Amino acid sequence: MYRTLVALALILCAGTSHAEMALRDGWAVTPTTKSYDILIDDVKKAAKANKMGVVTQAGPTGAAANRGITIPGNRVIGLFNNLYAVEVLSLSTAAMIEAPIRIYVTENEDETATLSYKLPSTVFAPYIAEAGPELERIAGELDAIFADISAQATQQH
């Protein structure tokens, strides 16, 4: 019986081309009705409106397409502001490894897209004991900024 259940689970998983993002502790996950490309553009606009720079972008979708492989849209967009970078660095050299904070845009099977990110307070939590309450304050401010970016990027036009 156990082997049959395992085999059935493997067959079901193999038939799924990709899984949609699920809510995780310390993450914000917002499914949208927007397309992947539109959501990426809207994230960039919302970041700029909230005085956050697009520092990095990466994703396997384009490189896979160049190899003849089709995969769902998948983009990580790193956002930060130098004012926060200088503040964080003054508190903890180690914490700067976490900058930029990343937003993750994934394409869903129904051609909509989901915006996900780890909360900045989650990202910086391991460094707060070392850096103190100032880093916790900064992480809280960044939580609010990223919530605003997410709300603006995911709202319908």
N, C-alpha and C positions, 0 to 999 in steps of 0.2 A: 504494500500500500504506500509506504513512504517513498519508494523509488518511483512509483507512478505519479505521486504528487510533485516530486522534484522534477521529473521529466515534463510534466504538464506546465510547471512554472517556467522552465527553461524555454519551452516552445512559445509560451505567451510572451516572454521577455524578448525572444528573438524576433517576434513579429512586430515589435514596437521600434519604429525608426529613431525616436528620441522621446525623452520624458520631459514634461513641463516642469518648471521649477516648483518646488514645494517649500512651504514656510519652514524655516529652521530657527532655532533659538538664536537671538542676536541679529537676525536678518529682517529686512523689510522686503516683501515680495508683492508686486502689484501687477496682476494680469491686466492687459488692456485690449481694446478692440482695434488698436492701431497696427499698421504693418510694421515690420522690422525696420525698414529704411526710414519711415516717418518717425518712429520712436527714437532712433539714433539722432536724427536731426533735432527733434524736440528736446532731448537730453542736453545736447550742446547749447541750444538756445537758452534753456532754463539755467544751465550752469553759468553762462555769461551774465544772465539777468541777476544771478545771485553772487556775482563777483568771484566765481571760481573758474580757474583756467583749465582747459583740456590739456593735460600734461602728457598723457600716453593714450594710445589706442592699440588694441591687439585682438586678433581673432583668427581662427583657422579657416573660416568659410572661403575667403578669396583664394588662399593658397591651395586649399583642397580643390577648388574649381579649376585652378590652373593645372592641376594634376588629373583632371577629368573625373573628380569625385564630387558628388553633390551631397552636401550636408546642410542641416538647417542653419539659418543665420545665428551667429554667435559672436558678440563683440564685448570686450571689456574696455571701459573708458575710465581712465584715471583722472580724477579731478582734485585740484588743490589750489591754495592761494599762498603766495610767498609770505604774506603777513603771518599766517598760521605756521608756516614752515619755520620761520625764524623763532617764533614763540616756542614751538615744540622742541626745536633743537636746543634752545637755551635751558630747557628743563630735562631733556633726556636725549642723548645722542642715539641710543638704541631705538627709541620710539620712532625716529625718522625713517626707519626701514619700512614703516607702514604707509608712508606718504608716497604717491598720492593715494587717496581713498578711491576705491574702484566701484563703478556702477556696471552692472552686467545686464546686457540686453540679449534676450534669447528669443528666437523665432519658434512659435508653437505650430503644432501640426495643422491647425486651421488657418494658418497664415497670419495670425495675430502675433503680438509680441508681448513679452513680460519684462518688466524692469525689476531688478533685484540688486540689493547691496547689503553688505555687513554694516551695521550701525557703527559710526565712528566711535561711540562709547565702548562697543564690543572690541573694535580693533585696537584701541589704546588701553583697554583694561589691564593687560599684563604689565604695563609700565607705570601705572598710577601709584603703586606702593613706593616705587623708586622716586618718581617725579613729584608726587604730592598733589594737593587739591587744585593747583593751577592747571595741570594737564586734564584733570577731571572736568574743570570748567570749560576748557577748550573743546574737549570731546563733546560736552553738552551743547555748546554753540554749533559745532559741526553737525550734531544730530539734527538740530533745528534747520540748518541750512540744507542738508541732504533731504530732509522731509519736504522742504519747500521745493527743491529741485524735482523730486519725485512727483509731488502733487502737480506742479506746473507741466512737467513733461508728459504725464499720463492723462491730463484732462483732455476731454474732447474739444475740438475747435468749434 
